[in-house]
Every structure is written in structure tokens, then in C-alpha cells.
């Protein structure tokens, strides 16, 4: 009888130890997955910073849209919000909010999730607007609103077409081939939703540029990005103008994003959440 009782006690102790060990393993595994999710989220945050610095974030996903990518044992989902109203980060200062969510193993069926937030991420960029030294001409001109006023670095002036309606154009002659992968159009409100960009080497035969993105990033500021091309002539054809409107362009800016310099003014306010 005593032997039986001792066996039962030993079995009970063994079960208790086994349960405790299993619980420790579960707890340890959960802690490991939490750390993995945190590192995945941090990787997404770094990805967003690098893309913002390189000027390629909008190509990956428009500001305010989520971008998802797998990394290591998990998946991150990043959202970047532009807190400014400047409309372009090629020159000037912009504040962003970066939210990076890290999931293990993925965002659909995850066992661990962490979030990393950086608020008021300040980025100061500088780049050369190549249109400033170009020669501008246009399809038609109203009064003194000549084409040169669309490249004078003054948004208080503009080129305005003399003819109403669509298909008026504004052209820049850069004197020699220049490399461009981003054009910014600042208009007076006549553009409805799109326009066409073209290049030429002889000012006679024109090729349409396949844009990777074209959007109104802030009020009457349009950004078009595309794979870098090197040519002498570039023009914008304004295909989406109401028949009773005259297109007016305050500035037509041209950039090579590879030439931009970027400075982050330290880190923004960081928070982490489960």
C-alpha cells in the first residue's frame, strides 16, 4: 500500500513537472514570437525610412497607402502619412508619420503582432529642378503669360494657353540630354485628373512616357514618376481640360531622384504597441 502511494505521489510530481515545463515552453515560445514580431515591425519602419530618403516611397505605395512585404519569419505592413501640404519632397521639409506593423508568421493568421510608430519624422530634401535652365515653349500663349513663366521658380506667375480646351502643350528644351524620372506640375486648377508626358531627341518625333504613378499629391500639385530616361526635349500635353477652360501652369519642374540629398533631423517620437 505504501509503495502504491509513493508511486502515485511520484507520478503526480512528474505530471506537475511536465505541465510546468510545457507551460514554460509555451511562454518562452510566445515571448520569442513577440520579439520576432517586434524585429519584423522595426524592419518595416527602416524600409519606409530608406524609401522616403531615396524618394521611392510613392513608387512603392502612395503616401497614406499600406505597403506589405515579407521579412524573415514574418511579414510587415507599413503606412506612411504625409503631414505637410507641400506636395513634393524634392526640395524643402516634410513631416511624416510612419506606422509599421510586424506579424508572425503573417498578417492573415498571426500568433504575434507588434506595432512601431514614429511621429513627426522630419525629412529635409534638396534637389536640382532642371527646368530652371531649360528653354520653354508652348502650343499657344495668352497675353503676357508666356511659357518661360512656367520655369521661373515663381508660383505667382504662370504660362496660360490662348486656346481653350484640351491638348495644349508645354515643352522644355534642356539643350542636351538630361536624365529625368520625376516631373512636378503646379497648375491653376484647370487639370481635371491627368495629362500626358512625352520625350523627343529631335523635337519632331515624340514618345509617350509610361508613368509609374501620376497623382495630385496636394491641391493643384501633380507628381509623375517613371523609370529614368535621358533625352533633350520633354513636354506635357494637357489632355484633360474642360472645353471652356484654358490650362495654366505655374511651374513645370523636372528632377532626377538619384541626385537628391536627404537629411533626417534625428528621430521622431517613437512608440511600440502590442
N, C-alpha and C positions, 0 to 999 in steps of 0.2 A: 504493500500500500504506500509506504513511504517512498519507495522507488518510483512508483507511478506519479505521485505528487511532484517529486523532484523533476521528473521528465516533463510534466505539464508546465511547471514553472520555467524550465529551460526553453521549452517550445514557445511559451509566451514572451520570454525575453528576446528570443530570436526573431519572433514576429515583430515585436516592438522595434528592435534594431533595424529590421528590414524596412519597416514602414518609415522610420525616421530617415534612413539612408535614401529611400525613394523620394521622400519629400525634399530632402536636401538636394538631390539630383534635379528635381523639378524646379526648385527655387533657383539653383545655380544656372539651369538652362534658361529660365526666364530672365535672369539678370544678364546673361550673356547676350540674349536676343535684344534686350533693351539697349545694351551697349552697341551692338551691331546696328540697330535702327538709328541710334544717335550718330554713329560714324557715317552711315549712309546719308542721313539728312545733312550733315556737315559737308559731305562731298557735293551734294546738290547745291548748297549755298556757295561753295567755292566755284562750281561750274557757272553759276549765274554771275558771280563777280568777274570771272575771266571773260565771259561773253560780253558783259557790259563794257569792260575795259577795251576789248577788241572791236567793239562796235558791231558785233554779230548777233546780239541777243534778238533783235527784231527778226532776223532771218530764221532763227531757231523757233521762235514763237513771239508773236506780237506782245508788247508790254500789256500786262493785265491778263494774259492767257497763260494757262498752265503748260509746262513742258515736262514730260515724263521720260525717264531713262533708267535702264537697269545699271546696277553697280555692285560688284562683288556678290554678296549673298542676299542682296535686297534690291529695292527699287526706290528711287526718289522722284518726287513731284515738286516742281519749283514754280512759283508765281512771282513775277516782278511787277510792281506798280510804280509808275512814274508820278511822283507827287508834284511835279512842276507843270508849267504850262508853256514851256519854251518850244516844245515841238521837235527839237533836234538836239543831239548831244555832240555834234561835231565841234562846236565852239560854245563855251560857256559852262555854267554849273547847273547840275541837275541832282535832285534828291530822289532816291528810290527806297522802296520797302521790299525786302527780299524775304519770302516765306518758303522754306524748304521742308518738306515732309519726307521722313525716311520710314520705309516699311520693310519688314522681314516676314516671309520671303517676298511678297509682292503686295500691291495696293488693293488687290481684289480679295485675297484670302490671307490676311496678315495675322501673325501672332504677336507682333510687337510694332509699335509706332512711336516715333518721336518727331517733334517739330522744332526747327530752329528759325528764329525771326531776327532780322536786322532792320531796324527802323532808322530813317534819316541817313541812309548811306549816301554820302555826298561825293559826286564824281565831277571833276573839272577836266574838260577835254579841249584840245586845241588842234585845229587842222586848217589847211590852206584851201580857201574857196578859189578854185582855179578859174572860175568865170570872171573874177575881178580884172584879169589881164587879157580877157578874150575880146574879140570884136563882135558886137551883137547886131543882127539884122532881123527883120520881121516881114511877114506877108503883107501887112498894111499898118499904117500908123495914123492915129487920130491926133491932130493938132501938134502940140509940143511934147506929147507923151511918147517919146522915141524909144527905140529898142535899147539904147545904151542905159536907159534909166532902170532896166531890169537887172543891171550888174554893177550898180554904183554903190552897193553896200548901204543903201538908204531906203528903208521901208516907207518913207514918206513920199517917195516918188514911184512912178510905175510906167511901164510900157502899156499902151492900150491900142487894141486893133481898131482900125477905122471901120471895118466891116462887121456887121452883127452876125451872130450865129456861130456854128461850129466850123472846124477845120482851118482856122487861122493858126499860124505857127510863129515860134520864136527860135532863132538859131544862134549858136555860139561858134565862132571860128577861133580856135586856140593857136593858130599859126603853124603848129606842128602837132604830131600825135601826142596825146596825153592819155594817161591811164585813169579811168573813172569807174567807180562801182556804186556811186550813190548820187542822186540828184534831188535837191530840195527845191520845191516851187512854192513861193509865197504869193498867193493871188488875192484879188479884191472881192472874192465871193462869187464869181461867175461860174467857176468849175463846179459841176454837179457831183460827179463821182469818179471820174477817170480822165486820163489823157494818154497819148502815145509818145514814146521816146524813140528816136532814130539816130543812127550814126552814118557818116559818109567819109570817104577819103578824098573824093574829087568834087564834092558839092553838087553832084548830079545824080548819082545812084545812091539811094537811101535804103538802109536795112533796119527793120524794127528790132528794138532791144527787148529780149524776153526778161521781164522783171520778175524777181523772186517775191517781191512784195511791193505794193503800191497802196498807200492809205493816207487819209487825212489824220495826222497824228495830233494836231490841235487845230483850233479854229483858223481855217484858211491857210494852213501849212501842210503841204503834201510831201511825203517822202517816198522815193522809189529806190529800191536797192536791186542789184543784179550782179551777175558774175563779171569781174573786172574785164573791161575792153579798152583797147588803145587805138584811138582814131583822132583825126583833126577836127572834124565837124560833128556837133551834136545839136539836135533840135527837139523841141516839144511841140506836138501837134494837138491842139485842143479840140478834141472830138466830141466832148460832152458839154456843150454850151447851148442854152436856150436860144431860140431863133431871134428873140428880141433883145438879147444881151450882147455886149461887147466884152470880150475877155480882157482882163487887165492883170499884168504880172508885176509885182513889186520887186521880186528878186528870183533869179534862176541860178541856184548855187550848184557847183559840181565838186565832188570830193573823191579822193582815193582813201578808203578807210584804213589801208595799211600804213598810211603816213600820219595817222593821228597819234598824238601823245595824250596820255591819260594819267591823272593824279587822283588817288583816293585820299580824302582828308581824314585819315585814320579810320577807325571802325565806327559804325553807328551803334545805337543801343541794342544790345543782344539779349534775347530771352530764349529759353528752352522749355518745351511743354511735352507731356506725355499724351 
